Structures are given as structure tokens and as C-alpha cells.
């Protein structure tokens, strides 16, 4: 499956953005999908996951500010990001089909989020 992420932009601190990830085929059979991010000079970190049928997980750094969701009918997942901080600046990647705690079968290209005044 191919994943296409979009929605990255320049936003001021305290602002909001919604990232979207469109899959090239049905995601109804994909158990877990998620979002990673990689800030300049840092490792790539898991931000949030959504499990088919319910269930979400979040990194401690984004809990209460970010919300992940999925729409199986549209073959898309989303990341609503509120109260953005400069530390959220990163390239965000959507992923699909988790094979272990740290490995995924499918990665999308990144979309850049810059939080700055």
C-alpha cells in the first residue's frame, strides 16, 4: 500500500494543524496505522497509533494536544494537532501495518510541520 501524507505547514505557537494520510487501497484490513515524526538532528519517534476497531496510543509529549483518527471508508488517517509548540517542529510520516514494536511494513513520504513565530 502507498501512503500519501499532507497538511504540513508553518504555524505559530499555540496554533493547530490537521495532517492527512491517504492510502492507495483499503485500510479496513490493516490493524494498526500511525504517525511518526523526526525533528532536525533527532531520531524518528512514534507519535500516535490507531488500531482498527478502536484504541489509540500517544507519546507522552503529545497527549492531550494531538488526536489520531481513521476513516476506513475513505482509506485515510488523520492527526489533529492543537496547542502546537516549537518542539513539535518535525517531518511527520504516516505508517501502516505494524510488524513489531518498532517496525512497520509501509511508510509514507513526510510532510513538514514548522512551529515558529
DRENTOR-429348 format. One line per 2 residues: number of its first residue (from 1); for each residue x, z, y of C-alpha. Coordinates in Angstrom, 1 decimal. Each point is the difference from the previous one (the first is absolute). Layout:
N
NUM	X Z Y ~ ...;
//
This chain:
117
1	0.0 0.0 0.0 ~ 1.2 -0.8 3.5;
3	-0.5 2.6 2.8 ~ -0.2 -0.9 3.7;
5	0.3 2.9 2.4 ~ -1.1 -0.3 3.7;
7	-0.9 2.1 3.0 ~ 3.4 1.3 1.1;
9	0.5 0.2 3.7 ~ 1.5 1.9 2.9;
11	-2.1 3.1 0.9 ~ 0.5 3.0 2.2;
13	0.4 3.5 -1.4 ~ -3.4 1.5 -0.8;
15	-1.5 -3.5 -0.6 ~ -1.5 -1.5 -3.1;
17	0.5 -3.0 -2.2 ~ -1.7 -1.4 -3.1;
19	2.2 -1.8 -2.5 ~ -1.6 -2.4 -2.5;
21	1.3 -1.4 -3.3 ~ -1.6 -3.0 -1.6;
23	0.5 -0.7 -3.7 ~ 0.1 -3.5 -1.4;
25	-2.3 0.9 -2.9 ~ -2.5 2.7 -1.0;
27	1.3 3.6 0.3 ~ -2.8 1.4 -2.1;
29	2.3 0.4 -3.0 ~ 2.9 1.4 2.0;
31	0.1 3.8 -0.4 ~ 2.1 1.1 2.8;
33	0.9 -1.7 3.3 ~ 1.8 1.4 3.0;
35	2.2 -0.2 3.0 ~ 3.7 0.7 0.5;
37	2.0 0.0 3.2 ~ 3.6 -0.4 0.9;
39	1.3 1.2 3.3 ~ 3.2 -1.4 1.5;
41	3.0 1.3 -1.9 ~ -2.1 2.1 -2.4;
43	-1.2 -0.4 -3.6 ~ -3.3 -1.4 -0.9;
45	-2.7 2.8 -0.4 ~ -3.4 0.0 -1.6;
47	-2.7 0.7 2.7 ~ -3.3 -0.1 -1.8;
49	-1.6 -1.1 -3.2 ~ -3.6 -0.9 -1.1;
51	-1.1 0.2 -3.6 ~ -2.8 -2.3 -1.2;
53	-3.1 2.0 -0.5 ~ 1.0 2.6 2.5;
55	2.9 2.2 0.9 ~ 2.6 -0.3 2.8;
57	3.4 1.6 0.6 ~ 1.9 0.3 3.2;
59	3.5 0.9 1.1 ~ 0.1 3.4 1.7;
61	1.2 -1.7 3.2 ~ -3.2 -2.0 0.4;
63	-2.6 2.3 -1.4 ~ -2.9 0.4 2.3;
65	1.0 -3.0 2.1 ~ 0.0 -3.0 -2.4;
67	-2.8 -1.1 -2.3 ~ 0.4 -2.5 -2.8;
69	-3.0 -1.9 -1.3 ~ -0.7 -3.0 -2.3;
71	-2.7 -2.6 -0.1 ~ -0.1 -1.5 -3.5;
73	-2.6 -2.6 1.0 ~ 2.3 -1.4 2.7;
75	3.2 0.6 -2.1 ~ 1.5 2.0 2.9;
77	1.4 3.4 0.7 ~ 0.4 1.6 3.4;
79	2.0 2.6 1.8 ~ -1.7 1.6 3.0;
81	2.7 1.7 2.1 ~ -1.0 2.5 2.7;
83	2.0 2.3 2.3 ~ 3.0 -2.2 -0.4;
85	3.4 1.4 0.7 ~ 3.4 -1.7 0.7;
87	1.1 1.2 -3.4 ~ -2.6 -2.3 -1.5;
89	1.9 -3.0 1.2 ~ 0.8 -2.0 -3.1;
91	-0.6 -3.1 -2.0 ~ -3.1 0.7 -2.2;
93	-0.3 -1.6 -3.4 ~ -3.1 -0.2 -2.3;
95	0.6 0.4 -3.7 ~ -2.1 -0.4 -3.2;
97	0.0 1.0 -3.6 ~ 2.1 3.1 -0.4;
99	2.1 0.0 -3.2 ~ 1.7 3.3 0.6;
101	0.3 2.7 2.7 ~ 2.3 -2.3 2.0;
103	-0.4 -3.5 -1.2 ~ -2.7 -2.6 0.7;
105	-0.6 -3.5 -1.4 ~ -1.0 -1.6 3.3;
107	1.3 0.4 3.6 ~ -1.3 -1.8 3.1;
109	2.1 -1.0 2.9 ~ 0.3 2.6 2.7;
111	-1.9 0.4 3.3 ~ 1.8 1.7 2.9;
113	-1.5 3.0 1.7 ~ 1.8 1.1 3.2;
115	-1.2 3.2 1.7 ~ 1.5 0.3 3.4;
117	-0.9 0.6 3.6;
//
